[in-house]
Amino acid sequence: MDYRIEHDLLGEKQVPADAYYGIHSLRAFENFYLTGRGIHKELIKALAVVKKAAAMANIETGQLDKHIGKAIVHACEEIMEGQLHDQFIVDALQGGAGTSANMNANEIIANRAIELLGGQKGDYSMVHPLNHVNMSQSTNDVFPTAVRIAALKLLKPVSEKFAELQTALQRKEEEFSGIIKMGRTELQDALPVMLGQEFGAYAQAISRDRWRIYKAEERLRQVNMGGTAVGTGLNAEKRYIYLVIEKLVDITGLGLARAEYMMDPTQNNDVFVEVSGMLKAAAVNLAKIANDLRLLSSGPTAGFGEIRLPEMQAGSSIMPGKVNPVIPEAVRQAAYQVMVNDHAIAMGAQGGELELNAMLPFIADNLFESLDLLYRGAAIFIERCINGITVNKERCKQMVEESFVYATALSPHIGYDKATAVAQQARSEGKTVRQVALETGLFTESDLDRILDPYQLTKPGIPGRR
């Protein structure tokens, strides 16, 4: 392999001759082999967006030579389109508050710009990673801004996927609107409900998640681009500070705005904690719904067995014919990881000191994983579970008819104590509540037809009372 020699503060180092990255990226690669994962592809694109906006603003202020600036912009656009991503070699977790990711971007863009200008990679006299690509910038405004842009790009599809999940649940609400079944509290028989009502309640919870995720975008729109190292804007022209935000808005189409107090987003990361909390709430609802579906489909002969989930794969290496609820189980695992990530993000945000938070790569990595997991989790939940759910009507009917909870409907007519006695007698003698109520002479057949109409028991009011 051919190499070129590059120099930095610590000395010189061999860099593969065909590499677009340089010495700073290579040192980071060697220093921070932690997760084995590179930075998120949306963060790579967002870094290129920031560099493009900065170059355009610097050209307009006259700070950056147009010839060099246009080559930088072209290189950024290639990265935004998905090219050269394999040259981003730094680990997702890294010391330096994102400096390694920023330098990786600077070197790739510089070397690609050099190539576009007809030079050889590593000839930084043509385009310099710091003097040109990083002009008017610091890692401390570039990286936080890129993280926010990447998060905004990832939030929208999550919100849209949760809207799809809400719709899928509402379709089941309508489909199962006429199916009566036992409701349960604390896993014990409660009162009859419509299966459609249960799915309607799930849809309501997801509707709140959809709205929260949509509103989370507002929390991420203020950026500190132009604040440079500590939010004071040193080494950035005043005109540039305003121009670079305008360029970011034009390039992204996002409603970005310059933070009123740029030192704030440079040092404080509570916004990411807030957004993560909204994602955690969505994860909680996903996990709860997924577990309910496991319970309702349990058995199929020795459990509730009221609904049937789509059969996705064989469930056992030893028990022939067994099929497990693998999609709800996988969704729960994704949801639990989001909850864990939320705690990690809170710890990372708390871990900053004074004018900067060195934990931002850690915060970003966990946030992006949560967004990806929620999107994919909701997608497979819809496609491989919710849409294919069917109902076991006979099982639902049987469990309602055999339950002792009909005594609840008798309580307004004969009082709690007498209704309890009816339920106890029915249980001890193996009879239905209706049979005991008739035998004791407390009600006539026509009375019980009105009072114990199961469909009336799923609605407001007192059954049987005219």
Phi, psi and omega per residue, in radians:
M1 nan 2.396 3.096
D2 -1.479 2.580 -3.122
Y3 -2.263 2.761 2.923
R4 -2.088 2.730 -3.130
I5 -1.775 2.207 3.062
E6 -2.107 2.752 -3.060
H7 -2.167 2.582 3.007
D8 -2.560 -2.923 -3.106
L9 -0.971 -0.611 -3.027
L10 -1.590 -0.090 3.139
G11 2.338 -2.538 -3.127
E12 -2.097 2.833 -3.086
K13 -2.723 2.563 3.051
Q14 -1.383 2.291 3.091
V15 -2.135 2.352 3.099
P16 -0.882 2.296 -3.010
A17 -1.041 -0.561 -3.096
D18 -1.584 0.034 -3.101
A19 -1.358 2.466 3.028
Y20 -1.488 -0.431 3.057
Y21 -1.323 2.944 -3.095
G22 -2.277 -2.761 -2.993
I23 -1.123 -0.685 -3.125
H24 -1.131 -0.733 3.125
S25 -1.130 -0.726 -3.104
L26 -1.146 -0.723 3.094
R27 -1.091 -0.725 3.130
A28 -1.120 -0.689 3.112
F29 -1.039 -0.732 -3.125
E30 -1.294 -0.570 -3.077
N31 -1.364 -0.612 -2.901
F32 -2.101 0.786 3.067
Y33 -1.393 1.537 -3.024
L34 -1.947 -1.110 -3.080
T35 -1.581 -0.398 -3.012
G36 1.367 0.072 3.105
R37 -1.935 2.463 3.048
G38 -1.395 3.097 3.094
I39 -1.208 2.675 -3.038
H40 -1.038 2.493 -3.092
K41 -1.045 -0.581 3.110
E42 -1.237 -0.522 3.073
L43 -1.243 -0.652 3.063
I44 -1.035 -0.841 3.126
K45 -1.095 -0.697 -3.125
A46 -1.157 -0.655 3.066
L47 -1.075 -0.716 3.105
A48 -1.135 -0.660 3.087
V49 -1.052 -0.813 -3.124
V50 -1.093 -0.772 -3.136
K51 -1.134 -0.642 3.102
K52 -1.141 -0.815 -3.136
A53 -1.068 -0.726 -3.137
A54 -1.125 -0.747 3.135
A55 -1.103 -0.750 3.137
M56 -1.108 -0.735 3.128
A57 -1.168 -0.690 3.132
N58 -1.194 -0.595 3.052
I59 -1.112 -0.778 -3.064
E60 -1.173 -0.555 3.111
T61 -1.458 -0.115 3.140
G62 1.491 0.093 -3.141
Q63 -1.319 -0.568 -3.038
L64 -1.987 2.274 3.086
D65 -0.979 2.316 -3.067
K66 -1.050 -0.708 -3.112
H67 -1.052 -0.821 3.111
I68 -1.207 -0.761 -3.100
G69 -1.042 -0.721 -3.140
K70 -1.154 -0.635 3.084
A71 -1.146 -0.692 3.089
I72 -1.109 -0.792 3.126
V73 -1.046 -0.749 3.125
H74 -1.076 -0.782 3.123
A75 -1.080 -0.715 3.108
C76 -1.078 -0.735 -3.124
E77 -1.112 -0.640 3.089
E78 -1.098 -0.745 3.122
I79 -1.149 -0.716 3.108
M80 -1.061 -0.493 3.129
E81 -1.509 -0.020 3.076
G82 1.848 0.031 3.129
Q83 -1.477 2.721 3.040
L84 1.132 0.225 -3.131
H85 -1.142 -0.462 3.134
D86 -1.219 -0.208 3.128
Q87 -1.517 -0.135 3.051
F88 -1.480 1.676 -2.942
I89 -1.770 -0.113 -3.066
V90 -1.301 2.636 -3.122
D91 -1.262 2.687 3.104
A92 -1.034 -0.624 3.085
L93 -1.787 2.284 -3.036
Q94 -2.754 2.559 3.011
G95 -1.289 2.838 3.043
G96 1.668 0.234 3.033
A97 1.078 0.430 3.129
G98 1.768 0.072 3.140
T99 -1.017 -0.706 -3.115
S100 -1.118 -0.724 3.103
A101 -1.135 -0.738 3.123
N102 -1.102 -0.774 3.137
M103 -1.175 -0.643 3.078
N104 -1.024 -0.786 3.107
A105 -1.125 -0.788 -3.138
N106 -1.000 -0.779 -3.079
E107 -1.229 -0.739 3.122
I108 -1.088 -0.821 -3.120
I109 -1.111 -0.741 -3.139
A110 -1.091 -0.826 -3.099
N111 -1.191 -0.610 3.071
R112 -1.219 -0.665 3.093
A113 -1.125 -0.705 3.081
I114 -1.016 -0.782 3.119
E115 -1.043 -0.790 -3.132
L116 -1.097 -0.504 3.129
L117 -1.546 0.054 3.075
G118 1.599 0.182 -3.124
G119 -1.704 -3.043 3.136
Q120 -1.835 2.446 3.118
K121 -0.923 2.423 3.134
G122 1.634 -0.167 3.111
D123 -1.498 1.394 -3.025
Y124 -1.340 0.029 3.003
S125 -1.245 -0.368 3.117
M126 -1.475 -0.951 3.093
V127 -2.400 2.082 -3.079
H128 -1.731 2.358 -3.123
P129 -0.994 -0.621 -3.082
L130 -1.725 -0.846 -3.087
N131 -1.132 -0.553 -3.073
H132 -1.922 -1.026 -3.052
V133 -1.173 -0.647 -3.090
N134 -1.712 0.260 -3.094
M135 -1.011 2.361 3.106
S136 1.150 0.330 -3.039
Q137 -2.280 2.882 2.944
S138 -2.428 2.718 2.993
T139 -0.900 -0.576 -2.954
N140 -1.333 -0.192 2.928
D141 -1.946 -0.500 3.130
V142 -1.166 -0.905 -3.012
F143 -1.194 -0.832 3.095
P144 -1.041 -0.660 3.121
T145 -1.152 -0.764 3.129
A146 -1.114 -0.681 3.119
V147 -1.076 -0.748 3.126
R148 -1.132 -0.746 3.125
I149 -1.099 -0.776 3.126
A150 -1.090 -0.737 3.133
A151 -1.108 -0.720 3.106
L152 -1.085 -0.704 3.124
K153 -1.131 -0.602 -3.128
L154 -1.432 -0.476 -3.110
L155 -1.152 -0.720 -3.038
K156 -1.031 -0.887 3.116
P157 -1.100 -0.517 3.087
V158 -1.155 -0.797 3.102
S159 -1.035 -0.752 3.137
E160 -1.151 -0.658 -3.140
K161 -1.212 -0.614 3.081
F162 -1.213 -0.533 3.026
A163 -1.121 -0.696 3.084
E164 -1.128 -0.699 3.127
L165 -1.137 -0.738 3.077
Q166 -1.015 -0.788 3.133
T167 -1.098 -0.732 3.137
A168 -1.086 -0.716 3.116
L169 -1.195 -0.644 3.113
Q170 -1.178 -0.583 3.058
R171 -1.107 -0.713 3.097
K172 -1.214 -0.599 3.061
E173 -1.000 -0.790 3.134
E174 -1.223 -0.747 -3.108
E175 -1.086 -0.654 -3.063
F176 -1.780 0.321 -3.038
S177 -1.135 -0.407 -3.116
G178 -1.783 0.143 -3.081
I179 -1.706 1.953 3.111
I180 -1.553 2.506 -3.113
K181 -2.676 3.020 3.092
M182 -1.362 2.299 2.915
G183 -1.514 2.754 -3.089
R184 -2.401 2.450 2.975
T185 -2.201 2.314 -3.075
E186 0.968 0.602 3.122
L187 1.114 0.286 3.070
Q188 -1.975 2.706 3.122
D189 -0.955 2.335 3.113
A190 -2.077 -1.823 3.122
L191 -2.220 2.735 3.101
P192 -1.110 2.548 3.032
V193 -2.415 2.904 2.986
M194 -1.530 2.403 3.087
L195 -0.995 -0.636 3.096
G196 -1.079 -0.582 3.113
Q197 -1.124 -0.694 3.115
E198 -1.068 -0.794 3.138
F199 -1.202 -0.553 3.066
G200 -1.119 -0.662 3.104
A201 -1.167 -0.678 3.072
Y202 -1.059 -0.758 -3.120
A203 -1.079 -0.651 3.120
Q204 -1.109 -0.734 3.134
A205 -1.109 -0.771 3.141
I206 -1.172 -0.561 3.084
S207 -1.059 -0.739 3.098
R208 -1.113 -0.709 3.111
D209 -1.090 -0.766 3.141
R210 -1.001 -0.777 -3.115
W211 -1.190 -0.731 3.132
R212 -1.074 -0.779 -3.121
I213 -1.131 -0.703 3.099
Y214 -1.068 -0.779 -3.111
K215 -1.244 -0.378 -3.131
A216 -1.062 -0.440 3.131
E217 -0.986 -0.638 -3.102
E218 -1.061 -0.534 -3.068
R219 -1.273 -0.338 -2.995
L220 -1.820 0.008 -2.973
R221 -1.417 -0.371 3.116
Q222 -1.449 2.167 -3.099
V223 -2.131 2.780 -3.099
N224 -1.825 0.358 -3.134
M225 -1.070 2.269 -3.041
G226 1.787 -0.201 3.133
G227 -1.414 -0.227 -3.084
T228 0.887 -2.298 -2.857
A229 -1.207 -0.802 -3.048
V230 -2.207 0.176 3.132
G231 1.680 0.057 -3.138
T232 -1.598 -0.282 3.123
G233 1.453 0.261 3.133
L234 -1.036 2.387 3.136
N235 1.301 0.199 3.028
A236 -2.123 2.195 3.110
E237 -1.089 2.559 -3.116
K238 -1.006 -0.737 -3.129
R239 -1.111 -0.673 3.113
Y240 -1.037 -0.731 -3.067
I241 -1.003 -0.667 3.116
Y242 -1.419 -0.677 -3.112
L243 -1.112 -0.714 -3.052
V244 -1.109 -0.602 3.081
I245 -1.168 -0.750 3.106
E246 -1.031 -0.757 3.139
K247 -1.121 -0.709 3.114
L248 -1.058 -0.748 3.127
V249 -1.116 -0.765 -3.138
D250 -1.101 -0.732 -3.076
I251 -1.260 -0.755 -3.021
T252 -1.545 -0.487 -3.007
G253 1.302 0.157 3.139
L254 -1.623 2.685 -3.141
G255 -1.445 0.994 -3.119
L256 -1.297 2.667 3.110
A257 -2.527 2.611 3.076
R258 -1.245 2.284 3.098
A259 -1.052 2.371 -3.131
E260 -1.078 -0.574 -3.127
Y261 -2.249 1.612 -2.923
M262 -1.164 -0.326 3.081
M263 -1.192 -0.461 -3.108
D264 -1.079 -1.058 -3.135
P265 -1.219 -0.249 3.067
T266 -1.237 -0.669 -3.074
Q267 -1.843 -0.396 -3.028
N268 -1.944 2.351 -3.068
N269 -2.146 0.413 -3.135
D270 -1.113 -0.416 3.103
V271 -1.038 -0.707 3.140
F272 -1.200 -0.573 3.073
V273 -1.135 -0.755 3.138
E274 -1.097 -0.814 3.129
V275 -1.095 -0.763 3.124
S276 -1.074 -0.614 3.092
G277 -1.088 -0.649 3.088
M278 -1.173 -0.664 3.089
L279 -1.176 -0.650 3.102
K280 -1.091 -0.718 3.112
A281 -1.038 -0.717 3.102
A282 -1.126 -0.693 3.126
A283 -1.124 -0.681 3.111
V284 -1.043 -0.788 3.135
N285 -1.167 -0.710 3.095
L286 -1.033 -0.812 -3.109
A287 -1.115 -0.709 -3.119
K288 -1.158 -0.799 3.134
I289 -1.113 -0.766 -3.136
A290 -1.048 -0.714 -3.141
N291 -1.208 -0.672 3.077
D292 -1.024 -0.730 -3.128
L293 -1.157 -0.601 3.054
R294 -1.095 -0.755 -3.141
L295 -1.154 -0.825 -3.085
L296 -1.132 -0.461 -3.136
S297 -1.734 0.065 -3.024
S298 -1.098 2.666 -3.114
G299 2.152 -1.950 0.086
P300 -1.370 -0.224 -3.112
T301 -1.755 -0.505 -3.057
A302 -1.829 0.189 3.132
G303 -2.183 -2.680 3.125
F304 -1.179 -0.867 3.059
G305 1.025 0.502 -3.087
E306 -1.467 -0.499 3.057
I307 -2.202 2.863 3.080
R308 -2.121 2.231 3.063
L309 -1.566 2.670 3.069
P310 -0.994 2.407 3.128
E311 -1.491 2.020 -3.000
M312 -1.806 -0.480 3.127
Q313 -2.939 2.790 3.092
A314 -1.065 2.469 -2.975
G315 -1.758 -0.137 -3.048
S316 -2.593 2.532 3.067
S317 -1.533 -0.101 -3.110
I318 -2.215 -0.459 -3.074
M319 -1.837 1.782 -3.109
P320 -1.060 2.449 3.053
G321 1.485 -0.101 -3.103
K322 -1.368 2.339 3.084
V323 -2.215 2.208 -3.089
N324 -1.743 2.732 3.111
P325 -1.404 1.165 -2.942
V326 -1.195 -0.558 -3.110
I327 -1.213 -0.878 3.053
P328 -1.004 -0.608 3.127
E329 -1.157 -0.739 3.125
A330 -1.162 -0.690 3.124
V331 -1.104 -0.705 3.115
R332 -1.091 -0.717 3.131
Q333 -1.108 -0.736 3.089
A334 -1.070 -0.747 -3.135
A335 -1.116 -0.726 3.133
Y336 -1.115 -0.643 3.123
Q337 -1.134 -0.656 3.083
V338 -1.090 -0.711 3.116
M339 -1.124 -0.720 3.092
V340 -1.108 -0.759 3.131
N341 -1.053 -0.618 3.133
D342 -1.057 -0.740 3.108
H343 -1.137 -0.703 3.132
A344 -1.090 -0.733 3.135
I345 -1.108 -0.711 3.104
A346 -1.084 -0.749 3.115
M347 -1.117 -0.722 3.139
G348 -1.115 -0.743 -3.138
A349 -1.142 -0.658 3.118
Q350 -1.219 -0.410 -3.020
G351 -1.404 0.033 3.084
G352 -1.315 2.725 3.089
E353 -2.288 2.330 3.007
L354 0.927 -2.074 -2.942
E355 -1.501 0.015 -3.076
L356 -2.740 2.664 3.054
N357 -2.003 1.873 -3.131
A358 -1.237 -0.168 -3.113
M359 -1.514 0.068 -3.048
L360 -1.022 -0.673 3.059
P361 -1.015 -0.666 3.099
F362 -1.146 -0.786 3.089
I363 -1.043 -0.840 -3.097
A364 -1.083 -0.781 -3.100
D365 -1.071 -0.747 3.125
N366 -1.205 -0.680 3.127
L367 -1.125 -0.788 -3.132
F368 -1.147 -0.660 3.097
E369 -1.102 -0.723 3.126
S370 -1.077 -0.762 3.137
L371 -1.113 -0.756 3.114
D372 -1.117 -0.756 -3.110
L373 -1.139 -0.717 3.128
L374 -1.145 -0.712 3.117
Y375 -1.110 -0.902 -3.096
R376 -1.195 -0.676 3.128
G377 -1.081 -0.793 3.107
A378 -1.125 -0.664 -3.109
A379 -1.102 -0.863 -3.117
I380 -1.251 -0.506 3.092
F381 -1.065 -0.783 3.133
I382 -1.161 -0.964 -2.942
E383 -1.279 -0.630 -2.992
R384 -1.927 0.079 3.127
C385 -2.444 -1.239 -2.975
I386 -0.962 -0.876 -3.049
N387 -1.070 -0.466 -3.063
G388 -1.760 0.137 -3.116
I389 -1.213 2.335 3.030
T390 -2.151 2.954 -3.053
V391 -2.034 2.519 3.003
N392 -1.681 1.572 -3.012
K393 -1.063 -0.755 -3.097
E394 -1.103 -0.704 3.141
R395 -1.136 -0.752 3.116
C396 -1.050 -0.789 -3.122
K397 -1.125 -0.778 -3.118
Q398 -1.040 -0.774 -3.071
M399 -1.204 -0.536 3.061
V400 -1.207 -0.818 -3.065
E401 -1.151 -0.546 -3.085
E402 -1.561 -0.078 -3.066
S403 -1.393 2.684 3.091
F404 -1.575 0.018 -3.029
V405 -1.289 -0.140 3.066
Y406 -1.066 -0.362 3.112
A407 -1.042 -0.471 3.110
T408 -1.059 -0.667 -3.128
A409 -1.222 -0.416 3.133
L410 -1.375 -0.409 -3.009
S411 -0.961 -0.767 3.138
P412 -1.120 -0.353 -3.063
H413 -1.646 -0.586 -3.067
I414 -2.190 -0.013 3.141
G415 1.615 2.758 -3.042
Y416 -1.112 -0.736 -3.052
D417 -1.152 -0.800 3.138
K418 -1.159 -0.661 3.119
A419 -1.127 -0.655 3.083
T420 -1.095 -0.731 3.128
A421 -1.084 -0.695 3.101
V422 -1.086 -0.774 -3.133
A423 -1.123 -0.739 -3.137
Q424 -1.125 -0.717 3.138
Q425 -1.150 -0.741 3.136
A426 -1.055 -0.729 -3.113
R427 -1.180 -0.783 -3.082
S428 -1.232 -0.543 -3.099
E429 -1.701 -0.021 3.124
G430 1.210 0.553 -3.141
K431 -1.959 2.987 3.061
T432 -1.513 2.800 3.080
V433 -1.036 -0.684 -3.139
R434 -1.077 -0.765 -3.138
Q435 -1.071 -0.814 -3.109
V436 -1.161 -0.727 -3.141
A437 -1.055 -0.635 3.090
L438 -1.248 -0.799 -3.093
E439 -1.080 -0.605 -3.135
T440 -1.371 -0.146 3.114
G441 1.323 0.250 -3.123
L442 -1.296 -0.460 -3.079
F443 -2.488 2.731 3.005
T444 -1.626 2.969 3.099
E445 -1.017 -0.776 -3.095
S446 -1.185 -0.619 3.066
D447 -1.036 -0.826 -3.074
L448 -1.226 -0.540 3.066
D449 -1.042 -0.672 -3.134
R450 -1.340 -0.805 -3.017
I451 -1.261 -0.673 -3.033
L452 -1.731 0.322 3.033
D453 -1.108 1.932 -3.018
P454 -1.056 -0.519 -3.123
Y455 -1.248 -0.507 3.065
Q456 -1.269 -0.434 -3.119
L457 -1.273 -0.204 3.139
T458 -1.709 0.163 -3.078
K459 -2.170 2.838 3.079
P460 -1.132 2.689 3.086
G461 1.977 -3.124 3.140
I462 -1.885 1.939 -3.091
P463 -1.033 2.354 3.066
G464 1.497 -0.147 -3.132
R465 -1.590 2.099 -3.119
R466 -1.440 nan nan
